[in-house]
Structures are given as structure tokens and as C-alpha cells.
Amino acid sequence: MKKLLKGATIVNEGISFVGDILIHNHRIEKIAEDITPTSGMEVHDLTGKIVLPGCIDDQVHFREPGLTHKGTILSESRAAVAGGITSFMEMPNTVPNALTQELLEDKYTIAQHNSPANYSFFMGASNDNLEEVLKTNEKNVCGVKIFMGSSTGNMLVDNESTLNNLFSQVPLLIATHCEDEATIRHNTELYKERYGENIPISAHSLIRSEEACYLSSSMAVALAKKHNTRLHILHISTAKEVSLFDPKTPLADKRITAEACVHHLWFSDKNYEEKGNFIKWNPAVKTEQDRDGIWQGLLDNHIDIIATDHAPHTLDEKSKSYLQAPSGGPLVQHALLAMLEKVKEGVLSMEKVVEKMAHAPAVCFQLAERGFIREGYYADIVVVDPNQTVKVDKSNILYACGWSPFEGVTFSNKIVGTFVNGNLVWNGTEICSEEKGMRLLFNR
């Protein structure tokens, strides 16, 4: 059945206009100022609503397989579509780590049967799996993930020869987590000498410091420049790192790109007193000056993408002492709403949100036929009501972990519809379709 979205304000490719969108066979068939409904057509009157291309989150941790007490591909992808994220790219630090092609494909099989959102999974790199990494199909895998920091334990890649081999031989995009392990270990010991096992959460940004981030990020950039690697550095957390990236080259031509995450744009170290471990991430949330620098880098195109680094943990895990509590938090359900709040505050435009959360991830990863509202593209579409509000509380959180760092926040917009491949999967109150998303493909 054809679907007709009528009368919405469509925000796409730097402009906003009132118009209609006709959907047929999973795709956008026509975009026009006025499309006349025909018999049998499913019509959605979206007068007063805002329509955006579905968000593409290039960094999530959905915890399956092996860590399903924290979340599953089913639970977290449901939260994602409720938040207007229609496609996700998930990280390899599940259990077992996705370090072989067989283990990587196991995750695709789980998503095929469970995810209402479109999906891709990063191949993991370790110090000794280069042969497996080089088997990765660049047409249907988003990229290779390298942890240049011990945020994920045994996936730390710290061998200089291995890094040179990966950066020189891997043809597809390499995404990196950049924190210098030696600096972090040194800082941790200093704080243990001072506080013993009772280090306060406020020390987190000093242990996982600006120096640790910049040392690792600058090394990754130097390696990429040496080998002409397609490098994407994840979750920039310091103002100093922003200078590593080129704001002038068009995104499609960049060989080195960067991402900012919602938590580094929203919180600062002043929030540790109130939020504690619930805003403990790696890399750490740092100073207001760092937050301001990341915002500026985002607005002037030093930084290309807004993502989440969605990484849920249970309440019990997060309630432990600083040294015992894991890093990470759930964000996919509220990331778009948080950025739309910044539109209301005048920090950035709606068009810029769309650019950084939909267009840029599609361009950066060379994603096929997604990320834009264009005729012939898949109909991944989000409907926003600017006249409804949403207060985040446990009664409306879809994450399996049951909590959010945004609890108590009232957002000024509500996501009232999410279409994935032309199927309405979120109606503003519940998941309303059993249709599953598709494996993402790449024009490489």
C-alpha cells in the first residue's frame, strides 16, 4: 500500500519547506508541494509537524551477544527507533568479541531477526587478527573498529607494528577510540595514592585527561596521514583535539573525519556532583571549555557527525564505587530530542541537526540510498511534533537497563512517528510494527 505524508515541514539538505512525501515499496516515490491522494492510499495528515530524514547513529553498543543483562539488539533498537534513529552501526566489544568473520556474521543474524532499525556491525581489530580483518567486505560492513585505549579491556590495540599494518593495509574506514593507555594508568595510580580505593567521580576527567585523548588522537591522525588511511575518530571530548581536523575540505573528500557525542555536548564536569557515575563515560565528560570547543568544532565542520556511543549498564553496576562502576550510558532514545532542545536554545539550526545526524553519517560511511529525503531513497523518516513535550522518566524509558542520564528533563519536542524503509514502526507511544530493518549497504 502506498503511504502519503501530507502537509509537514520537511527539513532536508539545508532547507525547510512544506510539502508531501509519497512512499511505495519501502522507498520515497515522490516529493512535491501537493500530492493528491488516490483510492487505497494510506494518508497521514502531518500538518504542523516536522519531518526529518531518519538519524544514523554510527556508534552504539547494544550488548548482544554475551552482555544481554545490560541490553539486547531487540531492546536497544526499539529504543533507537522511538528516538528517531532509523539506522545504527554497532561496536565489536560484545562477548565474544567480533574478531572473526563468523562472529561478526552471528550479530547480523541476530539483527535480521530482531531489529526494527536498519543495522551494520563493525569488525573488531586486536593485536593478532589482521588476517581476519582483511577479509571484511567493504560493501556490507560499515568499518573496522580499533580501541587505541583500554576502555574495552582485551580489545586494546597497543602494538606499534600492528597499528601500522592496520592503517596501511585496511582499505575500508577505520574507526578509533583514542585514549593513551600509559597516561591513564599513570594518572590512576596518582589518584589511588591520594584516595586509595575511594577515588571521587570528579577525578574521572582528570584521570582520562585531555593529554590522554590528544596523545592518542594525534597519533591516529599521524598514522592516517602517513598511510592515507580512511580514518574516523570517535567521540571527541576535548577542545584541543578539534584542531586536528580539517574544516574546509568537503566531507565526501575527507580522508580523516571526527564525531562528537551527545553527552559531551550536553554535560560538563560540573554535572558529576549531581549525576555521579551515570555520566561516567570513556572518554570522560570534561570541562565547560571543552564542551564549548566541541560545539564550535561541530558548527564550523572540524567535527562531522553527532552520535551517541550508546552503552547501557544496569543500575546496580552504575551504583558501585567509582573504580568499580563501568563507563557508558544509554542515549539512543533521547539523542535527537536533546539536539532539538539545543535548536530551541539557539545553539544550532534544525538544518544543522539533520546534517550532522543524518546526511553526514551517510556521506562519511558512503551509505547507499539513505540519510536524505530524496526520490528513490529508502523511506527512513522521522516525524516530530514541536507542540508536544516529553518528560523523561522510568515509565517511558525503553532501554533494558531502565534508566537515562536525562531523567527529569522535559524536552520541548516529541517524536510522534518513525518510518523505517517506509514502515511505520513507532507511532509516538509504542512500537507498532513487527517489520524488521535491513542490513545497511555501502557504495565503496
C-alpha positions as CSV (number, residue, x, y, z in Angstrom):
1,M,0.0,0.0,0.0
2,K,1.2,3.5,-0.8
3,K,1.6,5.9,2.0
4,L,1.2,9.7,1.7
5,L,2.7,12.0,4.3
6,K,0.9,15.4,3.8
7,G,1.5,18.9,4.9
8,A,4.6,18.6,7.0
9,T,7.5,21.0,7.2
10,I,10.3,18.9,5.6
11,V,13.8,19.7,6.7
12,N,16.4,18.3,4.3
13,E,19.6,19.3,2.6
14,G,19.9,22.7,4.2
15,I,16.3,23.9,3.5
16,S,12.9,23.7,5.1
17,F,9.7,23.6,3.1
18,V,6.0,22.5,3.5
19,G,5.3,19.5,1.2
20,D,4.1,16.0,0.7
21,I,6.0,12.7,0.5
22,L,4.7,9.6,-1.3
23,I,6.1,6.2,-0.1
24,H,5.9,3.0,-2.1
25,N,7.7,-0.3,-1.8
26,H,10.0,0.9,1.0
27,R,11.1,4.0,-0.9
28,I,10.3,7.6,-1.4
29,E,8.5,7.7,-4.8
30,K,7.7,11.4,-5.0
31,I,8.3,14.7,-3.1
32,A,6.1,17.6,-4.1
33,E,4.3,20.7,-2.7
34,D,1.0,18.9,-3.1
35,I,0.2,15.3,-3.9
36,T,-3.4,14.3,-4.5
37,P,-4.4,11.2,-2.5
38,T,-5.8,8.3,-4.6
39,S,-8.1,5.4,-3.6
40,G,-6.5,2.9,-1.2
41,M,-3.7,5.2,-0.3
42,E,-2.8,5.4,3.5
43,V,-2.8,9.1,4.2
44,H,-1.0,10.7,7.2
45,D,-2.0,14.3,7.9
46,L,1.1,15.9,9.3
47,T,0.0,19.5,9.3
48,G,2.0,21.3,12.0
49,K,4.6,18.5,12.2
50,I,8.2,18.5,11.2
51,V,9.6,15.7,9.0
52,L,13.3,14.8,9.1
53,P,15.4,12.1,7.5
54,G,16.0,9.2,9.9
55,C,19.0,9.6,12.1
56,I,22.0,7.4,11.5
57,D,24.0,6.5,14.7
58,D,27.5,5.4,13.8
59,Q,28.4,4.3,17.3
60,V,26.3,2.2,19.6
61,H,26.9,-0.8,22.0
62,F,23.8,-2.9,22.0
63,R,25.4,-5.6,24.2
64,E,24.4,-8.7,22.3
65,P,25.8,-11.4,22.4
66,G,27.2,-12.0,25.8
67,L,26.1,-9.0,27.8
68,T,22.4,-9.2,27.4
69,H,21.7,-8.4,31.1
70,K,22.5,-4.8,30.0
71,G,20.6,-4.7,26.7
72,T,19.9,-6.6,23.6
73,I,19.7,-5.8,19.9
74,L,15.9,-6.0,20.2
75,S,15.5,-3.8,23.3
76,E,18.0,-1.1,22.2
77,S,17.0,-0.9,18.6
78,R,13.4,-0.4,19.8
79,A,14.6,2.5,21.9
80,A,16.5,3.8,18.9
81,V,13.5,4.0,16.6
82,A,11.5,5.5,19.3
83,G,14.2,8.2,19.4
84,G,14.2,8.8,15.6
85,I,17.3,6.7,14.9
86,T,16.5,4.5,11.9
87,S,19.9,3.0,11.3
88,F,22.7,2.1,13.7
89,M,26.3,0.9,13.5
90,E,27.3,-1.3,16.4
91,M,30.6,-2.0,18.0
92,P,32.5,-5.3,18.3
93,N,33.2,-5.4,22.1
94,T,30.5,-7.9,22.8
95,V,31.2,-11.3,24.2
96,P,32.8,-13.0,22.4
97,N,34.4,-10.0,20.7
98,A,33.6,-9.8,17.0
99,L,37.2,-10.6,15.9
100,T,36.4,-13.2,13.2
101,Q,34.1,-13.1,10.2
102,E,31.9,-15.8,11.6
103,L,31.4,-14.0,14.9
104,L,30.6,-10.8,13.0
105,E,28.0,-12.6,10.9
106,D,26.4,-14.0,14.0
107,K,25.5,-10.5,15.0
108,Y,24.0,-9.7,11.6
109,T,21.8,-12.8,12.0
110,I,20.5,-11.7,15.4
111,A,19.7,-8.2,14.0
112,Q,18.0,-9.7,10.9
113,H,15.5,-11.5,13.2
114,N,15.1,-8.8,15.9
115,S,15.9,-5.2,14.9
116,P,13.2,-2.8,13.8
117,A,16.0,-0.4,12.8
118,N,18.5,-0.8,9.9
119,Y,21.8,-2.2,11.1
120,S,25.5,-2.6,10.5
121,F,28.3,-4.0,12.7
122,F,31.9,-3.1,12.9
123,M,34.6,-5.7,12.5
124,G,36.9,-5.7,15.6
125,A,40.7,-5.4,15.5
126,S,43.1,-6.9,18.0
127,N,46.8,-7.2,18.2
128,D,46.7,-10.6,16.3
129,N,43.7,-10.8,13.9
130,L,44.9,-8.8,10.9
131,E,44.2,-11.7,8.5
132,E,40.6,-11.8,9.6
133,V,40.2,-8.0,9.4
134,L,41.4,-8.0,5.8
135,K,38.6,-10.4,4.9
136,T,36.0,-7.8,5.8
137,N,33.6,-7.0,2.9
138,E,33.6,-3.2,2.4
139,K,30.2,-3.4,0.6
140,N,28.2,-4.6,3.5
141,V,30.2,-3.8,6.7
142,C,30.4,-0.3,8.0
143,G,34.1,-0.4,9.1
144,V,36.8,-1.7,11.3
145,K,37.0,-0.6,15.0
146,I,40.3,-0.1,16.8
147,F,40.4,0.6,20.5
148,M,43.5,2.7,21.0
149,G,42.8,2.7,24.7
150,S,41.7,0.1,27.2
151,S,38.1,1.1,27.5
152,T,37.2,-2.3,26.4
153,G,39.8,-4.5,28.0
154,N,41.3,-7.2,25.8
155,M,40.5,-5.4,22.6
156,L,43.2,-2.8,23.3
157,V,45.5,-2.5,20.2
158,D,48.8,-1.1,21.5
159,N,51.3,-2.9,19.3
160,E,53.0,-0.3,17.1
161,S,53.6,-2.8,14.3
162,T,50.0,-3.9,14.4
163,L,48.8,-0.4,14.1
164,N,51.0,0.3,11.2
165,N,49.8,-2.8,9.5
166,L,46.1,-2.0,10.1
167,F,46.5,1.6,9.0
168,S,48.5,0.7,5.9
169,Q,46.5,-2.4,4.7
170,V,42.8,-2.0,5.7
171,P,41.0,-0.5,2.7
172,L,37.7,0.4,4.4
173,L,37.0,3.0,7.1
174,I,38.8,2.6,10.4
175,A,37.1,4.0,13.4
176,T,39.1,4.6,16.5
177,H,38.6,5.1,20.2
178,C,41.6,7.3,21.2
179,E,42.9,7.5,24.7
180,D,46.5,6.9,25.7
181,E,46.7,3.9,28.0
182,A,50.0,4.7,29.6
183,T,48.8,8.2,30.6
184,I,45.5,6.8,32.1
185,R,47.4,4.2,34.1
186,H,49.8,6.8,35.4
187,N,47.0,9.1,36.4
188,T,45.0,6.3,38.1
189,E,48.0,5.4,40.3
190,L,48.4,9.0,41.3
191,Y,44.8,9.2,42.4
192,K,45.0,5.9,44.2
193,E,47.9,7.2,46.2
194,R,45.8,10.1,47.2
195,Y,42.4,8.5,47.8
196,G,43.0,4.7,47.9
197,E,40.1,2.8,46.5
198,N,37.7,5.8,47.2
199,I,38.6,8.0,44.2
200,P,35.7,10.5,43.6
201,I,33.9,10.5,40.3
202,S,35.0,14.1,39.9
203,A,38.5,12.8,39.2
204,H,37.4,10.9,36.1
205,S,38.1,13.7,33.7
206,L,41.5,14.2,35.3
207,I,42.5,10.6,35.1
208,R,41.2,10.1,31.5
209,S,42.6,13.5,30.8
210,E,43.0,15.9,27.9
211,E,46.6,14.8,27.5
212,A,45.5,11.1,27.2
213,C,43.0,11.9,24.5
214,Y,45.2,14.3,22.5
215,L,48.2,12.0,22.5
216,S,46.2,9.1,21.1
217,S,44.1,11.1,18.6
218,S,47.2,12.9,17.2
219,M,49.0,9.6,16.8
220,A,46.0,8.2,14.9
221,V,45.9,11.2,12.7
222,A,49.6,10.9,12.0
223,L,49.3,7.2,11.1
224,A,46.4,8.0,8.8
225,K,48.3,10.8,7.1
226,K,51.3,8.5,6.7
227,H,49.3,5.7,5.1
228,N,46.4,7.7,3.5
229,T,44.0,5.7,5.7
230,R,40.3,6.4,5.8
231,L,40.2,7.3,9.5
232,H,37.2,8.3,11.6
233,I,37.9,9.3,15.2
234,L,35.0,8.7,17.6
235,H,33.7,10.7,20.5
236,I,35.9,13.8,20.6
237,S,35.9,15.0,24.2
238,T,38.4,17.9,24.3
239,A,38.7,21.3,22.7
240,K,42.3,20.6,21.9
241,E,41.6,17.7,19.7
242,V,39.3,19.8,17.4
243,S,42.4,21.4,15.8
244,L,43.5,18.0,14.4
245,F,40.7,18.1,11.8
246,D,40.2,19.9,8.5
247,P,37.1,22.1,8.4
248,K,37.4,23.2,4.7
249,T,37.5,20.0,2.6
250,P,34.1,18.8,1.6
251,L,33.1,15.8,3.7
252,A,32.9,13.4,0.7
253,D,36.5,14.1,0.0
254,K,37.9,13.9,3.6
255,R,40.2,11.1,4.5
256,I,40.1,11.9,8.2
257,T,36.8,12.7,9.9
258,A,35.6,13.1,13.5
259,E,32.5,12.6,15.6
260,A,31.1,14.3,18.7
261,C,28.7,12.5,21.1
262,V,25.6,13.9,22.7
263,H,26.9,13.5,26.3
264,H,30.0,15.6,25.5
265,L,27.7,18.3,24.0
266,W,25.3,18.3,26.9
267,F,27.1,17.7,30.1
268,S,30.3,19.0,31.7
269,D,32.4,18.1,34.7
270,K,30.2,20.3,36.8
271,N,27.5,17.7,36.4
272,Y,29.4,14.9,38.2
273,E,28.3,16.1,41.6
274,E,24.6,15.6,40.7
275,K,24.9,12.7,38.2
276,G,27.9,10.7,39.5
277,N,28.6,7.5,37.7
278,F,25.6,8.0,35.5
279,I,27.6,10.3,33.3
280,K,30.8,8.3,33.6
281,W,31.9,7.7,30.0
282,N,35.2,6.9,28.3
283,P,36.4,9.3,27.1
284,A,35.3,11.4,30.1
285,V,33.0,14.3,30.1
286,K,35.4,17.2,30.6
287,T,35.2,21.0,31.3
288,E,32.7,23.6,30.1
289,Q,35.6,25.0,27.9
290,D,36.0,21.6,26.3
291,R,32.3,21.3,25.7
292,D,32.2,24.8,24.1
293,G,35.2,23.9,21.9
294,I,33.5,20.7,20.7
295,W,30.3,22.7,19.9
296,Q,32.4,25.2,17.9
297,G,34.2,22.4,16.1
298,L,30.8,20.9,15.2
299,L,29.4,24.2,13.9
300,D,32.4,25.0,11.8
301,N,32.8,21.5,10.4
302,H,36.0,20.5,12.1
303,I,33.7,17.7,13.5
304,D,31.5,16.0,11.1
305,I,28.9,13.8,12.9
306,I,26.8,13.7,16.1
307,A,26.4,10.2,17.5
308,T,25.6,8.6,20.9
309,D,28.1,6.0,21.9
310,H,25.0,4.4,23.5
311,A,26.4,1.9,26.0
312,P,23.9,0.7,28.7
313,H,24.8,-0.8,32.1
314,T,22.4,-1.9,34.9
315,L,21.5,0.4,37.7
316,D,23.4,-1.9,40.1
317,E,26.5,-1.7,38.0
318,K,26.4,2.1,37.8
319,S,25.7,2.3,41.6
320,K,29.1,0.9,42.5
321,S,32.1,2.9,43.6
322,Y,34.0,5.0,41.0
323,L,36.7,2.4,40.3
324,Q,34.2,-0.5,40.1
325,A,31.4,1.2,38.1
326,P,31.6,0.7,34.3
327,S,31.7,3.5,31.9
328,G,28.9,4.2,29.4
329,G,25.3,5.1,29.4
330,P,22.1,4.8,27.4
331,L,21.3,7.6,24.9
332,V,19.6,6.5,21.6
333,Q,16.0,7.2,22.7
334,H,16.8,10.8,23.6
335,A,19.7,11.9,21.4
336,L,17.6,13.6,18.7
337,L,15.4,15.2,21.3
338,A,18.4,16.6,23.1
339,M,19.8,18.1,20.0
340,L,16.4,19.6,19.1
341,E,16.5,21.2,22.5
342,K,19.7,22.9,21.5
343,V,17.9,24.2,18.4
344,K,15.3,25.8,20.7
345,E,18.1,27.4,22.7
346,G,19.6,28.8,19.6
347,V,22.8,26.8,19.7
348,L,22.3,25.4,16.2
349,S,19.7,25.2,13.5
350,M,17.3,22.3,12.7
351,E,19.1,22.0,9.3
352,K,22.4,21.5,11.1
353,V,20.9,18.8,13.3
354,V,19.8,17.0,10.2
355,E,23.2,17.5,8.5
356,K,25.1,16.1,11.5
357,M,22.8,13.2,12.5
358,A,21.6,12.0,9.0
359,H,23.3,13.4,6.0
360,A,26.9,13.4,7.3
361,P,26.9,9.8,8.6
362,A,25.6,8.7,5.2
363,V,28.2,10.6,3.3
364,C,31.0,9.7,5.7
365,F,30.4,6.0,5.5
366,Q,29.3,6.0,1.8
367,L,25.9,4.6,2.8
368,A,23.7,3.5,-0.1
369,E,20.4,5.3,-0.6
370,R,19.9,6.6,3.0
371,G,20.4,9.7,5.1
372,F,18.4,12.0,2.8
373,I,14.8,12.6,1.9
374,R,15.2,12.0,-1.8
375,E,13.1,10.4,-4.5
376,G,14.3,6.8,-4.9
377,Y,15.9,6.6,-1.5
378,Y,14.7,4.3,1.3
379,A,11.9,6.0,3.3
380,D,13.6,6.4,6.6
381,I,11.7,9.3,8.1
382,V,11.1,10.8,11.5
383,V,8.0,12.9,12.4
384,V,8.5,15.5,15.2
385,D,5.7,17.4,16.9
386,P,7.0,20.7,18.1
387,N,3.8,21.3,20.1
388,Q,4.2,18.4,22.4
389,T,6.7,17.9,25.2
390,V,8.2,14.8,26.7
391,K,9.4,14.4,30.3
392,V,11.9,11.6,30.7
393,D,11.1,9.2,33.5
394,K,11.3,5.5,34.2
395,S,7.7,5.0,32.9
396,N,8.6,5.9,29.3
397,I,12.2,4.6,29.0
398,L,12.6,1.7,26.6
399,Y,16.2,0.8,27.4
400,A,16.5,-2.6,29.0
401,C,18.6,-1.0,31.8
402,G,15.6,1.1,32.8
403,W,17.4,4.4,33.4
404,S,18.6,7.5,31.5
405,P,21.0,10.4,32.3
406,F,18.2,12.6,31.1
407,E,15.7,11.5,33.7
408,G,13.8,14.6,34.9
409,V,14.5,16.6,31.8
410,T,11.4,17.8,29.8
411,F,12.1,18.1,26.1
412,S,10.3,20.6,24.0
413,N,9.5,18.3,21.1
414,K,8.0,14.8,20.8
415,I,8.8,12.1,18.2
416,V,5.4,11.0,17.1
417,G,6.3,8.8,14.1
418,T,9.3,6.8,12.8
419,F,9.2,5.2,9.4
420,V,11.9,2.6,8.6
421,N,12.0,1.5,5.0
422,G,8.5,3.0,4.6
423,N,7.1,1.1,7.5
424,L,5.7,3.0,10.5
425,V,7.4,1.3,13.4
426,W,6.9,3.9,16.1
427,N,3.7,5.9,16.5
428,G,4.6,8.2,19.3
429,T,3.6,5.8,22.1
430,E,4.6,2.3,21.2
431,I,6.4,0.1,18.7
432,C,3.5,-0.6,16.2
433,S,5.0,-2.9,13.7
434,E,6.7,-6.3,13.6
435,E,8.6,-5.4,10.4
436,K,12.4,-5.7,10.7
437,G,15.1,-3.3,9.4
438,M,17.6,-4.1,6.6
439,R,21.3,-4.6,6.5
440,L,23.0,-1.4,5.5
441,L,24.9,-1.4,2.2
442,F,27.8,0.9,1.2
443,N,28.8,2.4,-2.1
444,R,32.5,1.6,-2.0
